[in-house]
């Protein structure tokens, strides 16, 4: 009888332990780092529409920014893709500078 009572008590304790929720801190996953824009992957239109990204482009590639084709026909292209049309302004070195600035700001939606 004592063994049966001990087994029932042990089983009930094990069942209650399994159903216990972990502490709230363990349930909360760490927030994912904010995504950043990419010279290789982000369409120019998205960069143009974000004031912070647009300011970076205006500052670092003013000749490209001033080109109306960039703001219209180039919206679906990435800066890396536009590089073939503006190889001096969008050199690998300049794209790296732009990317470094993009890494300082979060991408919007």
C-alpha positions as a LaTeX table, in Angstrom:
\begin{tabular}{lrrr}
\hline
Residue & $x$ (\AA) & $y$ (\AA) & $z$ (\AA) \\
\hline
Unk1 & 0.00 & 0.00 & 0.00 \\
Unk2 & 2.80 & 2.37 & 0.91 \\
Unk3 & 4.48 & 1.66 & $-2.46$ \\
Unk4 & 1.24 & 2.35 & $-4.31$ \\
Unk5 & 0.67 & 5.61 & $-2.47$ \\
Unk6 & 4.28 & 6.66 & $-3.16$ \\
Unk7 & 3.90 & 5.79 & $-6.87$ \\
Unk8 & 0.68 & 7.81 & $-7.13$ \\
Unk9 & 2.27 & 10.80 & $-5.38$ \\
Unk10 & 5.34 & 10.59 & $-7.58$ \\
Unk11 & 3.21 & 10.33 & $-10.72$ \\
Unk12 & 1.10 & 13.33 & $-9.73$ \\
Unk13 & 4.22 & 15.38 & $-9.01$ \\
Unk14 & 5.75 & 14.41 & $-12.35$ \\
Unk15 & 2.52 & 15.32 & $-14.14$ \\
Unk16 & 2.34 & 18.71 & $-12.49$ \\
Unk17 & 6.00 & 19.40 & $-13.27$ \\
Unk18 & 5.46 & 18.66 & $-16.95$ \\
Unk19 & 2.46 & 20.95 & $-17.15$ \\
Unk20 & 4.20 & 23.88 & $-15.50$ \\
Unk21 & 4.92 & 26.78 & $-17.80$ \\
Unk22 & 8.47 & 28.03 & $-18.08$ \\
Unk23 & 9.18 & 31.43 & $-16.54$ \\
Unk24 & 8.04 & 34.42 & $-18.57$ \\
Unk25 & 11.64 & 35.31 & $-19.43$ \\
Unk26 & 12.12 & 31.88 & $-20.99$ \\
Unk27 & 8.93 & 32.25 & $-23.03$ \\
Unk28 & 9.94 & 35.54 & $-24.59$ \\
Unk29 & 12.19 & 35.07 & $-27.58$ \\
Unk30 & 14.87 & 37.70 & $-28.04$ \\
Unk31 & 13.90 & 40.39 & $-30.49$ \\
Unk32 & 15.36 & 39.93 & $-33.94$ \\
Unk33 & 17.80 & 42.63 & $-34.94$ \\
Unk34 & 16.33 & 45.27 & $-37.17$ \\
Unk35 & 16.81 & 44.56 & $-40.83$ \\
Unk36 & 18.90 & 46.96 & $-42.84$ \\
Unk37 & 18.78 & 48.02 & $-46.45$ \\
Unk38 & 21.18 & 46.37 & $-48.87$ \\
Unk39 & 22.88 & 47.79 & $-51.96$ \\
Unk40 & 22.62 & 44.29 & $-53.45$ \\
Unk41 & 19.04 & 43.38 & $-52.56$ \\
Unk42 & 16.91 & 46.46 & $-51.85$ \\
Unk43 & 15.16 & 48.09 & $-54.83$ \\
Unk44 & 16.06 & 51.74 & $-55.32$ \\
Unk45 & 12.40 & 52.71 & $-55.05$ \\
Unk46 & 12.28 & 51.53 & $-51.46$ \\
Unk47 & 15.42 & 53.54 & $-50.70$ \\
Unk48 & 14.02 & 56.63 & $-52.40$ \\
Unk49 & 10.79 & 56.38 & $-50.39$ \\
Unk50 & 12.57 & 56.22 & $-47.01$ \\
Unk51 & 13.75 & 59.72 & $-46.04$ \\
Unk52 & 16.74 & 58.40 & $-44.04$ \\
Unk53 & 17.96 & 56.19 & $-46.90$ \\
Unk54 & 17.25 & 58.93 & $-49.44$ \\
Unk55 & 19.40 & 61.36 & $-47.45$ \\
Unk56 & 22.28 & 58.88 & $-47.61$ \\
Unk57 & 21.90 & 58.57 & $-51.37$ \\
Unk58 & 21.68 & 62.34 & $-51.85$ \\
Unk59 & 24.86 & 62.80 & $-49.84$ \\
Unk60 & 26.98 & 59.97 & $-51.24$ \\
Unk61 & 25.83 & 59.77 & $-54.87$ \\
Unk62 & 24.48 & 63.23 & $-55.76$ \\
Unk63 & 24.89 & 62.78 & $-59.52$ \\
Unk64 & 22.90 & 59.56 & $-59.51$ \\
Unk65 & 20.30 & 61.13 & $-57.22$ \\
Unk66 & 19.92 & 64.09 & $-59.59$ \\
Unk67 & 19.26 & 61.77 & $-62.55$ \\
Unk68 & 15.50 & 61.56 & $-63.05$ \\
Unk69 & 15.87 & 58.09 & $-64.60$ \\
Unk70 & 17.14 & 56.83 & $-61.26$ \\
Unk71 & 13.96 & 57.95 & $-59.51$ \\
Unk72 & 11.60 & 56.62 & $-62.19$ \\
Unk73 & 12.88 & 53.79 & $-64.36$ \\
Unk74 & 15.46 & 52.71 & $-61.79$ \\
Unk75 & 13.02 & 52.13 & $-58.94$ \\
Unk76 & 12.84 & 48.37 & $-59.45$ \\
Unk77 & 16.62 & 47.94 & $-59.71$ \\
Unk78 & 19.10 & 47.61 & $-56.88$ \\
Unk79 & 22.07 & 49.93 & $-56.58$ \\
Unk80 & 24.30 & 47.00 & $-57.54$ \\
Unk81 & 22.27 & 46.53 & $-60.73$ \\
Unk82 & 22.38 & 50.27 & $-61.52$ \\
Unk83 & 26.16 & 50.14 & $-61.13$ \\
Unk84 & 26.51 & 49.07 & $-64.77$ \\
Unk85 & 24.97 & 52.38 & $-65.88$ \\
Unk86 & 26.85 & 54.55 & $-63.34$ \\
Unk87 & 30.16 & 52.70 & $-62.81$ \\
Unk88 & 32.06 & 55.70 & $-61.43$ \\
Unk89 & 29.44 & 56.95 & $-58.99$ \\
Unk90 & 28.45 & 53.42 & $-57.96$ \\
Unk91 & 31.92 & 51.89 & $-57.79$ \\
Unk92 & 32.41 & 48.95 & $-55.43$ \\
Unk93 & 34.13 & 51.36 & $-53.05$ \\
Unk94 & 31.16 & 53.77 & $-53.08$ \\
Unk95 & 28.67 & 50.92 & $-52.71$ \\
Unk96 & 30.60 & 49.79 & $-49.62$ \\
Unk97 & 30.36 & 53.32 & $-48.18$ \\
Unk98 & 26.63 & 53.41 & $-48.89$ \\
Unk99 & 26.16 & 49.98 & $-47.30$ \\
Unk100 & 28.05 & 51.12 & $-44.20$ \\
Unk101 & 25.61 & 54.02 & $-43.85$ \\
Unk102 & 22.58 & 51.77 & $-44.46$ \\
Unk103 & 23.80 & 49.49 & $-41.69$ \\
Unk104 & 23.33 & 52.39 & $-39.26$ \\
Unk105 & 19.60 & 52.78 & $-39.98$ \\
Unk106 & 16.75 & 50.26 & $-39.75$ \\
Unk107 & 14.86 & 49.37 & $-42.88$ \\
Unk108 & 11.23 & 50.42 & $-42.92$ \\
Unk109 & 8.49 & 47.87 & $-43.58$ \\
\hline
\end{tabular}
